[in-house]
Amino acid sequence: MRRGRQLRHGGDSDQLGTVFTNIRTSLVGLLVTLAMLMLTIGGLRYLVAGGDPGEVQKAKVALKAAALGYGLAMLAPLFVNVLKRIVGGE
């Protein structure tokens, strides 16, 4: 009787799936945090612009960056799933 490391069916695949799940969760969290920061900065800039066209434009750029960040956060699971299929994780 041989004792040693026995691989369960799909053992390595389960570990790879866990890694991709952790990457997806971390990526979404990071993107949402950055988007929230940009939304806050853009809102504050817009409030203190005082009608100055240059400052209003900077605020709009920050708000657009926040919208882009939220969009990327929503698409992050799709990107991770594509990467998972390329690597062969299922």
trRosetta pair geometry for C-beta under 8 A, 3 or more apart (Angstrom, degrees):
i j d omega theta_ij theta_ji phi_ij phi_ji
7 11 4.6 -138 -164 28 80 140
7 12 7.0 -14 -150 -25 126 91
8 11 4.3 115 53 -64 78 105
10 13 4.4 -61 -161 50 76 119
10 14 5.5 86 135 -33 90 93
11 14 5.9 -53 -151 29 27 111
11 15 6.9 23 153 -14 61 104
12 15 5.6 -54 -152 36 37 111
12 16 6.3 36 151 -18 68 105
13 16 5.6 -54 -146 39 33 111
13 17 6.2 38 152 -22 65 105
13 89 6.5 139 -149 -158 73 60
13 90 6.2 92 -167 -58 115 102
14 17 5.6 -52 -148 35 31 115
14 18 6.5 35 152 -21 63 103
15 18 5.6 -51 -151 32 33 114
15 19 6.6 37 150 -21 64 102
16 19 5.6 -49 -151 32 36 114
16 20 6.5 31 153 -14 66 104
16 84 7.7 132 145 -144 103 91
16 87 7.3 -162 -170 117 130 126
16 89 4.2 -148 132 -121 123 106
16 90 8.0 158 95 -14 116 92
17 20 5.8 -56 -148 39 32 108
17 21 6.3 35 153 -21 66 106
17 84 7.6 58 -109 -147 60 132
17 89 5.9 153 -72 174 62 114
17 90 6.6 22 -83 -1 107 132
18 21 5.6 -53 -146 36 31 113
18 22 6.4 32 154 -18 64 105
19 22 5.8 -57 -152 36 30 110
19 23 6.4 31 151 -20 65 105
20 23 5.5 -49 -144 35 36 114
20 24 6.3 38 155 -21 66 104
20 80 5.6 139 -174 171 93 107
20 81 7.9 99 168 -87 133 42
20 83 7.3 177 -127 90 112 102
20 84 4.7 44 -128 -90 160 116
20 89 5.8 140 -26 119 143 169
21 24 5.7 -53 -148 35 30 112
21 25 6.3 29 155 -18 64 107
22 25 5.8 -54 -144 38 31 110
22 26 6.2 27 158 -16 65 109
23 26 5.9 -60 -147 40 27 108
23 27 6.0 27 157 -20 65 112
23 80 5.7 163 99 -127 108 124
24 27 5.8 -58 -144 38 26 111
24 28 6.3 24 160 -16 64 108
24 76 6.2 140 -150 134 71 100
24 77 5.3 56 -156 -106 126 67
24 80 4.2 -116 -82 30 97 173
25 28 6.1 -56 -147 37 27 107
25 29 6.3 26 156 -17 62 111
26 29 5.7 -59 -148 39 29 112
26 30 6.2 27 157 -18 66 108
27 30 5.9 -55 -145 37 28 109
27 31 6.2 23 159 -14 64 110
27 73 7.9 175 132 -125 76 62
27 76 4.6 179 118 -165 118 135
27 79 7.8 -114 142 73 160 122
27 80 6.8 178 34 -58 148 122
28 31 6.0 -59 -145 41 28 108
28 32 6.1 24 160 -16 65 110
28 73 5.3 91 -146 -161 67 85
28 76 4.9 -170 -74 70 75 147
28 77 7.1 15 -65 -47 124 83
29 32 6.1 -59 -143 39 26 106
29 33 6.2 27 157 -20 63 109
30 33 5.8 -58 -149 36 28 112
30 34 6.4 22 157 -13 65 107
31 34 5.9 -56 -145 40 31 106
31 35 6.1 30 156 -19 65 109
31 69 5.5 179 -178 -174 80 82
31 70 7.8 147 144 -93 101 24
31 72 5.2 -135 -151 99 141 102
31 73 3.8 -178 107 -80 123 89
31 76 6.1 -169 9 -52 150 138
32 35 5.6 -54 -142 39 31 112
32 36 6.2 34 156 -22 64 105
32 69 7.5 145 -99 145 25 103
32 70 7.2 60 -113 -108 66 65
32 73 4.8 93 -61 -129 76 156
33 36 5.8 -55 -149 35 28 110
33 37 6.5 30 151 -20 62 105
34 37 5.5 -52 -150 34 34 114
34 38 6.4 31 154 -16 66 105
34 69 5.3 -142 98 -142 93 142
35 38 5.8 -54 -147 39 33 109
35 39 6.2 37 152 -22 65 106
35 65 7.9 -163 -122 129 63 69
35 66 4.9 102 -168 -155 72 64
35 67 7.8 132 -151 -41 111 11
35 68 7.8 -160 -110 75 103 54
35 69 3.0 -174 -84 106 94 124
35 70 4.7 133 -171 -52 158 69
35 72 7.9 -179 -63 49 123 96
35 73 6.3 -86 -8 -19 144 132
36 39 5.5 -51 -145 35 32 115
36 40 6.4 34 154 -19 64 104
36 66 7.5 95 -77 -142 15 108
37 40 5.8 -56 -151 36 30 111
37 41 6.3 27 153 -16 65 107
38 41 5.6 -52 -142 40 33 110
38 42 6.0 34 158 -19 66 108
38 62 5.3 -164 -173 -176 82 79
38 63 7.5 165 142 -91 93 23
38 65 4.6 -116 -168 100 149 105
38 66 3.9 -168 99 -72 105 82
38 69 6.0 138 31 0 137 145
39 42 5.9 -54 -143 39 26 110
39 43 6.2 27 157 -18 62 109
39 62 7.8 166 -88 142 19 92
39 63 6.8 65 -121 -121 58 63
39 66 3.9 115 -64 -144 74 153
40 43 5.9 -57 -146 37 27 110
40 44 6.3 23 158 -15 64 108
41 44 5.9 -58 -147 39 28 108
41 45 6.2 28 156 -19 65 108
41 62 5.0 -117 100 -167 99 145
42 45 5.7 -55 -145 37 29 111
42 46 6.2 30 156 -21 64 107
42 59 5.1 109 -163 -168 67 65
42 60 7.4 102 -155 -80 113 10
42 61 7.7 -158 -110 74 108 48
42 62 3.2 -172 -79 101 90 106
42 63 3.8 158 167 -56 154 70
42 65 7.4 174 -56 46 128 94
42 66 5.9 -108 8 -12 140 129
43 46 5.7 -55 -148 35 30 112
43 47 6.4 30 154 -20 64 106
43 59 7.6 110 -72 -160 11 109
43 63 7.4 99 -54 -86 61 102
44 47 5.6 -54 -148 35 33 112
44 48 6.3 6 163 2 68 110
45 48 6.4 -70 -142 50 27 92
45 49 6.2 53 154 -59 64 94
45 55 6.2 -155 177 178 91 87
45 58 5.7 -107 173 104 147 99
45 59 3.7 -169 101 -90 107 90
45 62 6.0 108 26 24 141 146
46 49 5.7 -28 -149 -11 29 121
46 56 6.7 63 -124 -129 70 64
46 59 3.8 137 -65 179 74 153
46 60 7.7 94 -87 -53 107 58
46 63 7.4 32 -44 -44 131 127
48 55 7.4 -95 99 169 73 142
49 52 5.3 -137 177 46 77 83
49 55 3.8 173 -131 109 86 115
49 56 4.7 93 -175 -66 159 68
49 59 5.9 -79 -58 -19 129 138
50 55 7.2 40 38 63 76 150
51 56 7.5 -11 -156 -45 19 124
52 55 4.2 58 83 17 111 111
52 56 6.5 174 85 -15 55 85
53 56 5.6 -54 -142 37 33 113
53 57 6.3 36 157 -23 65 104
54 57 5.8 -54 -152 33 29 112
54 58 6.7 28 150 -17 63 104
55 58 5.5 -49 -148 35 37 113
55 59 6.4 40 151 -21 65 103
56 59 5.6 -53 -151 35 33 114
56 60 6.5 35 150 -21 65 104
57 60 5.6 -52 -149 34 33 112
57 61 6.6 37 151 -21 64 102
58 61 5.7 -50 -151 32 34 113
58 62 6.6 33 151 -17 64 104
59 62 5.7 -55 -152 36 34 110
59 63 6.4 31 151 -17 66 107
60 63 5.6 -54 -146 39 33 111
60 64 6.3 36 153 -20 66 104
61 64 5.7 -53 -148 36 31 111
61 65 6.4 34 151 -21 63 104
62 65 5.5 -51 -149 34 33 114
62 66 6.6 38 150 -22 64 101
63 66 5.5 -47 -150 32 36 115
63 67 6.6 38 150 -19 64 101
64 67 5.6 -50 -150 35 36 112
64 68 6.4 39 150 -19 65 104
65 68 5.6 -52 -148 37 33 114
65 69 6.3 38 150 -22 64 105
66 69 5.5 -52 -149 34 32 115
66 70 6.5 31 154 -17 65 102
67 70 5.9 -52 -149 36 32 109
67 71 6.4 35 151 -20 63 106
68 71 5.6 -55 -150 36 32 114
68 72 6.4 31 154 -17 66 105
69 72 5.8 -53 -146 37 31 109
69 73 6.3 34 153 -22 64 105
70 73 5.5 -52 -148 34 33 115
70 74 6.6 32 153 -18 64 102
71 74 5.9 -56 -153 34 32 108
71 75 6.4 16 154 -7 66 111
72 75 5.7 -65 -143 47 34 104
72 76 6.3 60 152 -54 67 88
73 76 5.6 -23 -149 -9 33 120
75 78 5.1 -54 -167 39 66 118
75 79 6.1 68 138 -24 85 100
76 79 5.6 -54 -148 35 36 112
76 80 6.3 32 157 -17 68 106
77 80 5.7 -56 -146 39 33 110
77 81 6.2 35 155 -21 67 106
78 81 5.7 -55 -147 36 30 111
78 82 6.5 31 154 -18 64 104
79 82 5.8 -54 -151 35 31 110
79 83 6.4 30 152 -16 65 107
80 83 5.6 -53 -148 39 34 112
80 84 6.2 41 150 -26 65 104
81 84 5.4 -49 -145 32 33 117
81 85 6.6 32 155 -18 64 101
82 85 5.9 -54 -152 35 32 108
82 86 6.5 33 150 -20 64 106
83 86 5.6 -54 -148 35 34 113
83 87 6.2 26 157 -13 67 108
84 87 6.0 -59 -146 42 28 105
84 89 4.2 -75 -167 58 85 122
84 90 6.5 -18 150 48 112 77
85 88 7.5 42 -177 -78 30 26
85 89 7.3 -81 -66 48 27 76
85 90 7.4 -67 -94 85 62 44
